[in-house]
Amino acid sequence: MSGWNDDPYADVPWDVDDLTPPDDHDAPPPPDPAFDGYGAAIARATRDRAAGGAGAPTAGSPRASTPVRTAPAVAASAPDLPPRRDLTGADPRAVLKEVFGYDDFRGDQADIVAQVVGGGDAVVLMPTGGGKSITYQVPALVRPGTGLVVSPLIALMHDQVDALTANGVRAAYLNSTQTPAERAGVEQALLSGDLDLLYVAPERLSVAATTALLQRARLSVIAIDEAHCVSQWGHDFRPDYLALGDLDERFPGVPRMALTATATKATHKEITERLHLPAAKHFVASFDRPNIQYRIEPKADPRKQLVQFIRSVGDGATGIVYALSRKSVEQTAEYLRTQGVDALPYHAGLDAGLRARNQSRFLRDDGIVMVATIAFGMGIDKPDVRFVAHIDLPKSVEGYYQETGRAGRDGEPAVAWMAYGLGDVVQQRRLIDQSPGDRAYKMRMGQHLDAMLALCETVGCRRQNLLGYFGQASDRCGNCDTCLQPADTWDGLVPAQKLLSTIVRLQRERNQAFGAGHLVDILRGASTERIRQQGHDQLATYGLGADLTDQDWRSVIRQLLARGILVAQGEYGVLGIGEEGGAVLRGEAAVPLRRDVLGRTGGGSRVRKAAAADAVAEGDRDLFESLRTWRAGVAKEQGVPAYIVFGDATLRALAEHRPRSIGDLEGITGIGAKKREAYGEAVLEVVAAN
């Protein structure tokens, strides 16, 4: 039995452990010693502006009903919290404006907040960038007590706590990155009623001591983020989520929320059942991200194709490139650098210090392309990512949706691009076959892969296919490659029969099986040493496929594998006939195939680094660019990403309205009281100078 010939993944080690996320895949990099948190940076800006060092805590009642306790013995272990503001009982819209700087809620946010503030449970399905966090952060501020957020992603905890602190919210987390003294300080702040929100991992809630601690405090709401992790058949199952089903018993009377951006109808039902939310009100927002353009093209030379794609997006665009293995990540990042792309690698096997520096540069600098395994991106809230590219096939539609959703969180145009080929199909089938799971697990993983292949091979609208997977009906979008450049199809019945006949003859006449490369050589009549040694030039099908190119045949095989007409078998990925193959051999099933076109550009549209300025009136663009320059300087001085200072939407609003006083800033989106105090005077100076 011979192996698959001419494998484009020959340099990738077929080590299942290396091709899946390690145990620490969601662990954050070690802290940058020069950076002490976004909240501290904002506080410094406020102190520098105010004469005499403003910032003393304001008067207000503790959020918990327990007596205020003394600070921990080691002052440095206490969390760095902003001054207390008691918003208990306040109008949610007033809190939204005062704290976050937004005039009104979007979509279902107001109804979700009202449900939870009123003491009801909620199940929330909302896409990435849709504003899920607001739906539990506002109730946590309005209801008495501390909001508990359960999150599996340590990086997300850090990011949200820092962003909340920057807005004047007293937030903290308990996780494994802290010292015992730091954890003790957070626990003391919780019991003293000094926290608005507390973030914990599900694993920590399984510890009896954590439950005992939380039962001594007063909780306002319990929000279970990434709730799809409770689904045992989902793409991201985490056993510790199963223990969250009894939270209603441990904390009676506290409203609970389950939130996720990725859930099919089956997963939605499983979330409700396993988290014991029978009386919850369900809110299902559209899964559509209309600003993202989806493109998938056949894989020929993925790294060169990737460079071509990045250049089509535009110079200086920030992006993420996903690859399956660590080796591929490092090689691709190096190749991109040789092509003039400012690319950095990221995977869990890198030195922790290098990983920290690379992530910091990606968050703070413009125009960085991060090449990563799926270890990167979870909990990263960078809004101006202009593209997400895959040079290897994701394992599921849920994973693909989650990863591509990291593009365009600011609502500006973005692109999700993927190069997909025959090797991906064989590779993923092999990984499933070699996985340690039982038959049911492998069957489920096979179903995930089949759905992913269907998305890749569709000749219809990709967005329709993607949304349909999540149970959402939609019309053709007009913003994917197959809508902008409809796929050309052709009748592949005869080529399929020739290929299947070759496989049958080799098996029956010689008890042999081969991979794609050798089968294509037989069909095209190649005169290789291997063919001569095996006597395969004597087969009846030898040379019958000379009318198709090598690339054409690989396209045929890839599509037949995707449809189950062919199957990849054994350690070497040799090809066999699938369940649908018999009907094709007998001519009883049609085989329409898509004609591959390399280098699709999605109609030539470009997503430029300057896209943010496109929505600004021509007369306001000079001020907009001046504000961006000011923001970049402030961000660099404070060591924070630019979007933590202000998002592009806020800068556009400032350029349009040209505020002249601190009072005028109150009507600008994204400027809450804390940021108005920290940056207001400086912003007015920039506006006045333009």
C-alpha positions, 0 to 999 in steps of 0.5 A, a space after each residue: 500500500 502506497 502513501 499519498 503522493 506530492 503532499 503539500 503538507 509534507 512539512 507539517 508533523 502529523 502529531 495530533 497533540 501538536 495540532 490541537 490547542 495545548 492546555 494553556 491555550 487561553 492563558 494570557 502572556 506574562 504582564 508587561 512590566 512597563 504596563 500597570 493596567 488601563 485603569 491605572 493609565 486613565 487614573 494617571 491622565 486624570 491626576 495629571 490634568 487635575 490640580 492637586 491630584 484629584 482622585 480621592 474616593 467619593 462618598 457612597 454606600 457599599 454595594 454589599 450589605 455586609 459591614 465594611 472590613 479593613 484593607 488587607 495587611 499588604 496594601 499592594 495586594 489590594 485591587 486598583 479600583 477607581 472611586 466608588 459610584 453607587 448606581 444602585 437603582 439608577 435608570 439603565 439608560 442613564 447608566 449606559 450614558 454616564 458610564 459607557 458614553 452611549 445614548 441608547 441601547 442597540 437591538 435587543 439590549 434594552 429588553 435583555 437589561 430590563 429582563 435581568 434588572 427585573 430579576 428574570 433569567 435570560 439566554 442571549 445569543 448575539 454575534 461577536 461585536 453585538 454588545 453582549 457584555 453591556 447586557 450584564 454589565 449594566 444590570 450589575 451596576 443597577 442591581 444591588 450587589 456584585 455582578 458575577 461573570 463566569 468566563 473560560 478565557 483568562 485573556 478576556 477577563 483581563 481585557 474586560 476588567 481593564 476596559 471597565 476600570 477605564 470607564 470608572 467601574 470597580 471590576 476585578 477577577 479571580 484566576 490562576 495568574 494572581 498571587 495568593 495576596 492578590 486573590 486575598 485582596 480581591 476577596 476582601 474587596 468583594 466581601 466589603 461590597 467594593 466591587 461592581 463586577 467580579 470575573 471567575 473561571 468555571 473551574 474556580 466555581 467548582 471549588 467549595 471555598 469559592 462557593 462559600 466566599 460568594 455566598 457570604 457576599 451579595 450577588 446582583 446577577 450571574 452571567 455565564 459567558 461563552 455558554 456554548 462550552 456546556 454543550 458536550 457535542 459542541 466545538 468547544 466543550 468544557 466539562 467544568 461548565 456542566 457544574 454550573 447547572 446548580 447555580 440557582 440552588 447555590 445562589 437562589 434569587 439571583 438572576 442568571 444569564 447564559 450568553 454566547 455568540 455561537 450556537 446552533 438550535 441544538 446547542 441553544 437547547 442544550 444550554 437551556 437544559 444543562 444550565 437549568 434555565 427553564 423559565 429564562 426569556 430567550 433573545 436570539 439576535 441575527 448572526 449576520 455580520 454584514 460588514 464582513 465579506 466572505 471569500 474562499 478560494 482553492 489552495 495552490 500555493 497558500 503563502 503566495 496566495 496569502 500575500 496576494 490577498 493581504 495586498 488586495 486588502 490594502 497597505 497597513 491593514 491589521 489582520 489575523 492569519 490562522 494556521 493549524 500547526 506551530 511550525 506553519 505559524 512560524 514559517 508563514 510569519 517569516 515568509 510574510 516578513 520577507 514580503 514586506 508584511 509586518 507579521 508576528 507569530 503567536 502560539 502557546 509554544 513560544 517563549 512567554 516573553 516573546 508571546 507577551 511582546 507580540 500580543 502587546 504590539 498587535 494590540 497597540 500598533 497599527 498595521 500588524 498581522 498576527 500569524 497564529 494558531 487558535 491559541 490567539 484571539 479569544 478575549 482579544 477585543 481589538 475593534 479595527 482588525 480588517 481581515 481574518 485569513 485561514 490558510 488551513 481548514 477550521 474544524 467546524 463552522 462554529 470555530 470558523 464563525 468565531 474566528 472570522 468574527 474577530 474582524 470588523 468589530 468596529 462595524 467597518 468593512 472587513 474580509 474573512 478569507 480562506 485558502 482551502 484544498 485537497 490536503 485540508 480534507 485528507 488532513 482533517 479526516 486523518 485527525 478525526 480517525 486518529 483521535 482518541 474519542 469513541 465512535 460517537 465523538 468521531 461521528 460528531 466531529 465528522 458532521 462538523 467537518 462535513 458542514 465546514 466542507 459544505 460551506 467551502 464547496 457551495 456554489 450559492 451564497 456563502 452567507 446564506 450557507 453560514 447563517 443557515 447552519 445556525 438556523 437563520 434564513 436569509 437572502 443572497 447577501 451580495 457581499 461574498 465571493 460567490 455573490 460577487 463572482 458567481 461560481 461556474 459549474 460543470 458536469 463532473 459525472 464522467 471524470 468521477 466515474 473514471 476515478 472511481 473505476 481506477 480505485 475499484 480496479 486497483 483494489 479488485 485486480 491488485 489489492 492496492 490502494 493509493 493516494 490522490 497524487 498517484 491516482 492522478 498520474 494514472 488517469 493523466 497517463 504520466 510515465 513515472 518510475 512508480 507507474 512503470 514499476 507497478 505496471 499501472 500503465 496497463 490499467 484500462 483507465 490509464 491515460 483516460 483523464 488526460 483532458 484534465 490538468 493536474 490541478 483540475 483533478 485535484 479539484 475533482 477529488 477534493 469536491 468528491 471527498 467533501 460530498 462523501 463520494 470518496 473517503 480518505 482511509 488509513 494512516 496514509 490517506 489513501 482513497 476509497 469509495 464512499 457511500 455515495 460512490 456506488 450510485 455515481 459509478 452506475 450513473 444514477 447520481 448527478 455530479 455537478 462540480 464548481 470550476 475553481 478560479 484562483 485569486 478571487 478578489 471578491 469583486 475587487 473591493 478593498 478594505 483600506 487602513 483608512 476606511 475609518 475616514 471614508 465615513 467622515 465628511 470631506 470638510 471634517 477629515 483634517 480634524 478627524 486625522 488630527 484627533 487620530 494623531 492625538 489619540 495615537 500619542 496618548 495611547 503610546 504615552 500611556 502604553 495602551 491600545 488606541 481603542 481604549 482611549 477612544 474608538 474611531 466612531 467617537 473620533 468621527 462624532 467629535 469631528 462632526 460635532 466639533 464640541 466647544 465645551 466640556 458640556 458639549 462632550 456629553 452628547 458624543 458617543 463613547 465618552 462617559 464621565 470618566 473619560 470626559 474627565 481624563 481627556 476632555 480638555 485635551 480633546 477640546 484643544 485639538 478641536 479648537 486648533 482645527 
